[in-house]
Amino acid sequence: MSNYFGTDGIRGIAGEDLTARTAFALGNALCRQQKGVSVVVGRDNRVSSNMLFLGLSSGITAGGGNVIDGGILPTPAVSYFVKRYNADYGVVISASHNPAQYNGLKVFNSYGNKLAREEELKLEKVFDDTLHSHTLECGNFKQLSYRQRMQYLKFLEKCTTMQLHGKKIVVDCANGVASFFAPQIFKKLGAEVIAIHTEKCGYSINENCGALYPQDMQKTVLDTHADIGFCYDGDADRLIACDENGQLFDGDKLLYMFALRYQQEGKLGNHLVIGTAHTNTAIVLQLAKKNITVLRADIGDKYVAEMMRKYHAVLGGEQSGHLILADYISTGDGILASVKIAELLQNGPISKQANIELMPQYNLTVKVRDKVRILGRESVQLAIENANKQVERIVVRASGTEDVIRIFSEAIEWQVAKKTAENVRDTIIMEDKECAEL
């Protein structure tokens, strides 16, 4: 089991669980994989990102590697620049959707893909074994200019041929990196842009805004009579949308819309889309009627991407809003996905383009002391087994980034899904108390 890497890189409270020493160790470990590595580094605008950036860069250059500093960038932009500059690795300093006190380190390989589990474990093995190059062999540091950084914005612009003149679009930038890019791309495409939650100080990133808290986006769309609204998370790799009526479109609905569009455009050569264990069953059934198969990957966008590569799929996504359009970029890109969804406005109101009724689902999160131990308890396993008999599906899993257990339940009736999930939660809480007393 990994001591550092979770579902999406290394993550924790900055200065406590995640320190400059950890960042140094990661940077230095990359240099042990091959001599003279080049690493693109991007970060979000959290207060702790500079501290971790300096530690990471020190570890890389001390080991003889070279740093290409992209500054404040969305996570997918780092993936883009790794390939553009033929770098060996990319590292993103961000805790994605987590609150401002958290931060994280996500690593991409030379193909712009997140590292596989075995690659992460290989890095961990040398975290405590520092490599110091000879004084005259230390690595170099290069900072991308503003013009070079804006190449990502040009990339987004080239991903569409549509103009959005006459359209009004609300973007909730989650007080994160989307603030630096999302309003600009839509203005370039001719739309009237109403941008909210664009503070760049780093103290309020994801705070009651963005993909996890879309209420302000919905209200703003209604108040301003906008055509559509988009919510991103802190590093802009997620997207949640709403139509002109303020109705939410989560990652499942957006995946459904993309699947229909890709099929119509002849892009689904293998009639295959990759979802996850949380993908709504209604989506699976409706797409099956249109000869599109949905395969379920483990929770986590990197697992979706891995399955996409395995089955040569061009489209995948998660309910949480990670959407991977592999014909453009190999990782989840919230801003790109919003640009491609906005193109559909030419066909009329968005509310008319995803006419599907989702199966009721209920989600719970339980904070525990030892998530692995709790899930291994016999009473918890029995509760899950009993729950499976009462609902369409139930998924109980340990979070890869926090000390919590997540419970997901899906049933024909919402009350059944809710009650079943709560029964499992109550068993977990009881076992957690018992474990604490042992």
C-alpha positions, 0 to 999 in steps of 0.5 A: 500500500502507498504511504504517499500517493492516493487516488489522485496523487499526493494530497493533504493539509499543507504544512502538516500532511504535505510539506516542502520536504515531501515536495523535494522528495518527489522532485528528487525521485523523478531525477532517479528515473532517468538522467537529466529529466525535464519537468513542467510544473504548474500550480493553482493559486492556493497560498501554499502552492509557492512553498511546495513549488520551491521545494519541488523545484529544489528537489528536481534541480538538486538531482540534476533535472530541469524545471520548466515553470508554467506558473499558475495553470489548470491541471490539463494545461500541464498535460498539454505543455508536457507534450508541447515541450517534450518534457519527461514529466509534469507536476501539478501543485493543486488539491483540486476540489478540496478547501484552501488549506489542502494542497497536492502533487499530481504527476504526469508522464511524457505522454501527458497521462497521470502516472499508473499505480506501479509508477507512483510506488516506484517513485516512493521507494526512493523518497528517503534516498536523496540524490545530490548532483555534482555542483556543476551538474545541478539542473536548470530553471526556466520560466515560461513567458506570459505569451508561452503560457497563453499557448494553452488558451490558443489550444482551447480556441483551436478546439472549436470553429464556433463563434458564440456571438449573442450568447450569454454565459455564466462561469463560476471559477471557484476562486481558482485557476479557471479565473485566469482562463475561462472568462478569456476563452469565452470572450475570445469566442464572442460570448457575453461573459458573466464571471463569478467567484474569480478571487485570485488571492488563494484563501477562498479557493472552492469556498462555497463555490465552484463544482461542489457548490453550484447554487450561485451559478444557477441563481446567476443564470436565472437572474441574468437570463443567461443561456448556460452556466459552467462551474469549475473546481480549483484546478479546472479539471472538472465541469458542472453545468446548468441550462437556461432554467438553472437545472443542473447537468452533472458529469453523467448528463454531460457524458450522455450529451457528448456520447450522442454527439460523438456518435452523430459525428462518427467519432465513436468507432467502437461504440464505447464510452467509459464511465465509473461505478457511480455512472447513473444506470439510466445513462447506461440503459439509454445509451445501450438503446442507441448501440453505445456501451458504457464500461465502468472503471474504478472511481478516479479520472486516471482510472477512466483514462487508463481504461480508455487507452486500454479499449481505444475509447475517445470519450470518458467521464465521471459523475463528479465532472471529469470529462476526457475528450481524448481526441483533444487531450488525454486528461480531464479538462473542464474548460475544454469540455465547457467550450464544446458544450457551449457549441451545442447552443447553436442547436437551441436551448440546452434544456432540450438536448439532454432529455433524460430522467436519471435514476435516484442516487444518494451519497454519504460521506463518513469521517473515520479514524482508519478507513481500511480497517473499518471496511474490513470489519465483518459487520460492515461487509454484512451491512453492504451485502444486505444493502445490495439486496434492497437497491439497484447498486451500492458502492462503499469505498475508502476515499483516496485523498481523505480519511473518509468512507464514501457511500453511494446508493442507487434505487428506483425510489430515492427514499429507498436509496437514502435509507439503505445508504444511511443503514450502512453509514450507521454500521460504519459509525458504530464500528468506528467507535468500537475501533477507537476503544480497542 
